[in-house]
């Protein structure tokens, strides 16, 4: 017997408890509000239920595509308008029309016969084209299957300083393996892979002052035609209090500097630091979710706990997909290359994150960067250094 079909309209809801409760749904409804939509709209699905969700979405070609969304995973869909989605929530087939540039999550149902239901975490202003389609009672356009399934590649150069005493074959094997693990997470999050195209060394004279060390790394490591240049410094820093684990100058910046030498830091913690900094270059900011890669304080031993999953929170996964699409399909390599709707979407998302963490300097820096290119493109400001700290 086929399950009963129920068509539902989402009206915006949020989890009553847990990490997402930190973000007010009222504030979040402002994300992506603007006077137009991006060339390639993003719909992000995330599964916050303990069960795997089997779902089906319509494609632009007139067919259907099925996906499995495992617990705690996210799935970005690329579309040029609304998308029809169906899944079995445990008591018949549920059908939703998903709005472009919106985040949805599957969550457990507290009462009733269904096990899983879908909730909306964002709302976009509809384009005229979408309104016209609805007025004419035409079906939702569906996802762009080719773009949804396609994967882009970021070229990477790995570098170590002269304080790295291990043989090249040793440190190169360790760093390549770490980058491969990071690539798996990024591909799952925003359809981008990392590919090592070169390795090398640079001479580092600065150790205690992280910003001076990063500036020096930028001067010594010539960009060439490479997307990311990641430096791993083995200079030992001996001082009381917190020590900066890594840093970058932010969105679209190609240089990332990471302190490789820190006593008792495990490989999983180092993987989190690497992903955290790459996330910054791809549009991610600090998150109030304490299980996210983008939490401000790393090396807090969470990554070493059994069952802990290294992953981005939904809001940052969403912004990273906006940058990924602009990188892959619009050849954007600077903030000023972004289309205005994308800039507005990022600005609103960062503003919401700033409301959740009003004193976080990284988020404020991203707001300043977007604002400077949106309104004074002839006089870009120097971005502030974004560095990340371990727990004390």
N, C-alpha and C positions, 0 to 999 in steps of 0.2 A: 504494500500500500504506500503510495506516495504521501509525504508529509503535507499537511495543510499549508497553504501559502498565505502569508500575512504581509501586507504592505504597510510600512510605518514611516512616519515623519519624525526626524529627530528635532528636539527643541532645546538641546543644550543641557548637559548635566555634568556632574563631577563626582568623584569619589568623596564620601563623607569623611574619610580618614586616610592616613597614609601620606606619602610624600607629595602627591599631587594636590593635596588639600592646601599646601602652602601657596598655590597660585589661585587667586580669586578668579572664578569663572566669569564674573562680571567684567573684570579687567581683560581677561583673555579674549573676550568677544571682539576686542578692538584689533586683534592681529589681522593683518593683511587688508584692513579697510583702506580703500584708496579709490581713485577715479578710474582705475583700469585693472586688468589682471595681467600677470606675466605671460610671456610668449608660451612658455610651457608651465602649466599649473601643476602644483604638487598636492597630492592627497596622501597623508601619512596614516597608516593603520598600525596600531600597536596592541599587543595582547597582554593585558594585565590579569587575565584569568589563569587558573592553574591547568587548564585544558587546551589541547590543540584545537584550533578553529579551522574548519574546512570552508572556504568561501569561493564564490564565483562572481566575476565582474564581466560586464559587457565590454567589448572592444570596439574601436572605431570602424573596424572592418565588418561589423555586423555579427560577429561571433561571440563566443564566451571563452573566458580563461579561468581556470581553477588554480587556487593557491592553498598551501598549508601554512598557517601562521602559528608557530609554536609558542608556548608560554614564554613571556618576557621578550619576544622578538618584535621587530618592527618591519613593516613592508611599505616602501614608497611606491606610489602609483603616479604615472605621468599622464596628464590629460589636458584637453583644451576646453573643458566644460564639465558639467555634472556627469556622474558615473553611477550606474545602477549596480548594486551589490546585493547578493543573497547568501544566506547561510542558515544552517539549522541550529537554532538556539536550544534544542532539546525538547521542543514542543511544537514542531511544525517549522516550515520554511519562512524566515523573515526576509523581507526585501526593503532595502533603503535606497534612496537617491542621495549620493554623496556630493557635497558642494566642493568646488575646486578651492585650493589653498586653505585646507582645513585639516585638523588633526582629529582622528577618531580613535577610541580605544574600546576593546572588548573587555568587559568586566563581569565577574560573577553576579548572579541575581540573588539577593538576600532572601527573598521569599517568592513563592509561586512555583509553577511547574517547570519553568524554563531554567536552564543551568547558566546560560551566557546571554548577555545582551550587549548592544553597542551604545556608546555614549559619545557625544560631540564635545570637542575641546576648542573649537575655533569657528569663526564665521567670517566669510569673505563677502565683500560687496559684489553682487553679480554683474557681469558685463551685459551690455545691450544685446549681444548675440544670444546669451543664455536666456534672457527674458523673452526674446522673440521666439526662441525654440519652445519655451514653456507655453507662451500664449497660443502658439500654433499646435500645441499638444503633440509635439514631435518627441521621439524617444531621446533619452540622454545620449550624448555623443559617444561615451565610453572611453576607455583608456587607450593611450597610444602604446600598443603592446611592444613595438620595437624599442621605443625609448625606455619603457618600463623595465625591459629585460636586458638592455644594453649596459655594458660596463666600460667606463673610461679608465685611463691609466695615467698616473702621475710618475714622472721620472724622478729618481732620487739619487743623490750622491751622499755616501756615508763618509764621514771624516773623523779622525781622532787627533788629539794633540800629542806633543812630544812626551808628555807624562805617561802615555800608554806604553807600558814595558813589555806587554805580551807580543809574541810574534804576529806578523800580519795575518797569517793563515788562521790563528787562534781568534783574535778579536774580530776579524772579518766574518768568520763562521758564526760567532755569537750574535753579532749585530744583524747579519742577514736573516738569521732565524727569528730574531725579535721583530724585524720589519715584516717578515712573512706572516707572523701572527697578527701584527697590527693591520696588515692588508686584509686579512679575513674579516676583521671587525668592520673596517671601513667599507668593504664591498657589501656586507650585509646592511650597513647603515645607509650609505648614500651612493652605492654603485660605482665606487672608485677603488682601483687597485694601485698598489705601490710596486714599482719596479726599480731595482738597483741597477744603475747604468754606469756607475763609477765609484771608486773609493779613493781615499787619499789622506794626507796629514796636513796639519797646519801648526805653526809655532804660536803658542799661547804664553804671553807674559803676564796676564792678569789672572788673579784667582779670587781674591776676597771680594772685589767689586764686580757684581754680576753684570751690570749694565755696561761697564767698560769692557768686560770680557766678550759680551755679545757684539758690541761695536767693533772690537778688534776682529772677531770672527767674520763679520760682514766684510771687513776690508781685506782679510787674508783669503777668504774663500770666494773666488770670482764666480759669479752666477753661471756664466756660459749659457747654453740652451738647456737648462735643467729646471724642473718645476720646484723641487725642494732640495735644500742642502742642509743636512742634519749633522751637527757637530757634537761629539761626545767627549767632554773634557774629563780627564782623570786627575786634574790638579786637586790635591787635598786641601780642604779649607778647614782650619781648626779655629773654632770660635764658639762661644756659648750661644744658646738660643737656636732659633730656626735658621736653616740654611736653604737657600733657593735651589730647587731641584731642576728647574728649566725655565726657558722663556723665549719669547718671540715678540716682534713688533705688531703682530696681529694679522688681520684679514688680508689674504693674498701675499703676505710677506714670505719670502722663500727661505730665509735663514732661521733655523731653530737651533738653540744651544741647550744641551742637557748635561748636568753633572753626573758623570758615570760613577764617580767614586763616592760612595757613602756607606759606611759600615753597616752590615746586617740588612742591607736592602736586597730583597729577593728579586728574581727575574720577573715574576708577575707584577710586582710593584713597579719595576722599571718599564714594563710593557704599558702599564697605566699612564706613567709619566709621558712616554712617547706618544701615545694616542691622545692624551690631553693636549699636548702642544700642537700636534697635527690638527686636532679639532679646532684650535684657535685660528689656524691659518685658513680653515674652511668655514669659518663663520660661527663656530660654537663659542659660547660665553659661559661664565661660571653659573652653576645650577644649585638651587637649594635642596635638590634631591641628594640625599647622602649615600645613595647607591649608584650614582652616576659617575662616569669617568670625569665629568666636568665639575665635580665638587671642588671647592677651592683648596682644601687641605688634603694633600695626598700622603702616601706612605703612612697611613693610619692603621695598617695591618688588615684592612678589610679584604684586600685582594688575596690574602693568604688563607682566608677562612674557607672551609669546605662548603661547596655549593655556591660560592659567590660568583656572579656572572659579570664579566667586564663588558660594559655596554654603555651607550649614550642614552640620556633621558630623551623623551619624545620631542620636547621643544627644540633642543639642540639638533636632534636628528632631522627635524623639519628644516631648520635654517641651513644645515649642511647640505640638504638636498636642493635647496634654492641655489646655493653657490655651485654645487655639482652640475646642475643643469645649465647655469650660466657659463661655467667653465667648458663644458663639453659641447654645447650647441650654439653658444653665442660668442665663443672665443674670448670671454672676459678674463683678464689677468690683473686688473686693477679695479678698485672700487668705483672709480669714475666710468669704467666700461659697462657697469651694470645698468640695465634698463630701469627707468624711474619706478615702475611698479615693484620691481624687486627691491630697490632701495627702501621704498616705503614699507614693504613687508618686513624687511630686516629691522628698520627703525622701530616699528611698532612692537615687534617681538622683543627687541632689546629693552624697550621702554617697560614692557611688562616684567621682564626679568629684573630690571632695576627697581621696580616697585617691590619685588619679593626680596631683593638684596640691595637696599639703597646705598650702602657704603662700599659696594664692590667696585674697585677701580677699573677692573678689566671691562666690565659692562659699560661703565661711563666712557671709557676710551673708545669703545666701538660706536657708541652713540655720537661722540664727537667726530669720529672719522666719517660716518655716513652723513652727518649734518654738513661737514665741511665740503664734501664733494657734491652734495645736493644743492647747496646754495651759493658756494664760492669756489667753483671748480678751478678758477684761475689761481687760487691761493690755498692749496692744500696744507693742512697743519701737520706737523711732525707727530706721528702717533706715539702714545706713551708706551713704555715698556710693559709687557704683560709677563709677569713672573709668577711662579707657583711654589707654594711652601708645603713642607711636610708638617704633620702635627708635631707639637712640641714634645 
